[in-house]
Amino acid sequence: MSLVHKVIILNKPLKIRGFTFGQWFILASAVGLAFILAFKVPQDWKLGTLPLGVFVWVFIVGGAMVGVSAAEFKPFAWWRNLLLYKIFQSVPKAYYPHIEEQTQIYPDPDVIDPARREDEGYIELEM
């Protein structure tokens, strides 16, 4: 009979139910913010038969869940650049030219190598 041992992979973050601690914090913050904003919406504002606060709560929590799940596929910087440069088209307008700096010449011409000893001791074979 074989034994199955649980292996802990150390270079992967610890996940609880598929989310890291940072993702759980973002989700908990979104739920808290959604409750606060949902109760700030007046109760007489309705969309159909449901109060508008319910839709605010669903929109905020759903958006947080989508954002946390999207962070699993691509890093945050990738999504930020997508929003800034492709969707909002806030491309930088000022470009700084690359100025070439004078570099030190290698090998330094001031260094004088000691005289080399030429290999004069070889024998040339004549046929």
C-alpha positions, 0 to 999 in steps of 0.5 A: 500500500502506498502512502501519500504525503502532503508537500508544502511548496515554499515558493508559492504563497499560502492560500486559503480557499484559493485566495492569499491573505492580501486578496482576502483583505481586499475582499473584506475591505470591499464588503465593508465599504459596500455595506457602508455605501449601500446603507448611505443610499436612501431607502426610497430609491428603488430599481424595480422592486429592490432598493438601489443599495442592494445593487450598489453592494452587489456592484462593489463586491462583484467588482472586487471579486473580479479584480482579485481574480484578474490579479491571479492572471496578470500582475497589478502593474499590467492592468494599470498600464492597460487602463492608463495607456490603452483605455484612457490613452494617457500616453506620456507626451514628453520624451527625453532624448538619450544623451550619450555620455563619454565613457572611458576607453578600454583598455586605457591607453595610458597603461603600458604593458611589460614587454612580452617574451616572444616564443622563439624557441620553437623548431621549424620542420623543413621538408 
